[in-house]
Amino acid sequence: MHFSEDRLTHLAHLIHDALYKDDLLDYPDEDKALREIKKTLMDYLHLDEEIDGTVRAKISSQKKGIAEGSREWEILYKKYFEEEMNKKRL
């Protein structure tokens, strides 16, 4: 999934404001906090894209042709995606 720079900035501000409003964090340097939130969002989105590609390749490499969008494809996608996410979290 790809977000524009403006969308990432907006999401970073929403997260920043929610954490501050709920009194979960105080930011000594708000600009640095926003940059860190934005970087974390970008890292997560890149990881998601990487895993998506891996999972799609894994499904398409199977002997039995599985049509994208079919129930079987969806089940395998969710299963493999979860497996890959668990590998990356180590």
C-alpha positions in Angstrom: 0.0 0.0 0.0 1.3 3.4 -0.9 0.5 6.6 0.9 1.3 10.1 -0.2 3.7 12.3 1.9 0.7 14.4 3.0 -1.3 11.3 4.1 1.7 10.0 6.1 2.1 13.3 7.8 -1.6 13.5 8.6 -1.5 10.0 10.1 1.6 10.8 12.1 -0.2 13.9 13.5 -3.3 11.9 14.4 -1.2 9.3 16.3 0.9 12.0 18.0 -2.2 13.8 19.1 -4.0 10.7 20.3 -1.1 9.6 22.4 -0.7 13.1 23.9 -4.5 13.5 24.5 -4.8 10.2 26.3 -1.9 11.3 28.5 0.2 8.3 27.4 3.3 10.3 26.3 4.8 13.7 26.8 7.1 14.8 24.0 10.2 16.8 24.9 10.8 17.4 21.1 7.5 17.2 19.2 9.1 17.5 15.8 11.4 14.6 16.5 8.4 12.6 17.8 6.5 13.2 14.6 9.4 12.2 12.5 9.8 9.0 14.4 6.1 8.2 14.1 6.2 8.8 10.4 9.3 6.7 10.0 7.7 3.8 11.9 4.6 4.1 9.6 6.8 4.0 6.5 8.8 1.0 7.8 5.5 -0.9 8.5 4.1 -0.1 5.1 7.3 -1.2 3.3 7.3 -4.5 5.3 3.7 -5.0 4.4 4.5 -4.5 0.7 7.5 -6.9 0.9 5.4 -9.6 2.6 2.6 -9.2 0.1 5.1 -9.8 -2.8 6.5 -12.9 -1.0 3.1 -14.3 -0.4 1.8 -13.7 -3.9 5.0 -15.4 -5.3 4.5 -18.4 -3.0 0.9 -18.9 -4.1 1.6 -18.5 -7.8 4.5 -21.0 -7.6 2.2 -23.8 -6.5 1.7 -26.6 -9.0 -2.1 -26.2 -8.9 -3.1 -23.0 -10.5 -5.0 -21.0 -7.9 -7.0 -18.0 -9.2 -6.5 -14.8 -7.4 -9.7 -13.8 -5.6 -10.9 -17.3 -5.2 -11.8 -18.6 -1.7 -8.8 -20.9 -1.8 -6.5 -18.0 -2.8 -7.8 -15.8 0.0 -7.3 -18.5 2.6 -3.8 -19.2 1.5 -3.0 -15.5 1.3 -4.1 -14.9 4.9 -2.3 -18.0 6.1 1.0 -17.2 4.3 0.8 -13.6 5.2 0.5 -14.4 8.9 3.4 -16.8 8.7 5.6 -14.3 7.0 4.7 -11.6 9.5 5.6 -13.9 12.3 9.0 -14.6 10.7 9.7 -10.9 10.4 8.8 -10.1 14.0 11.5 -12.3 15.4 
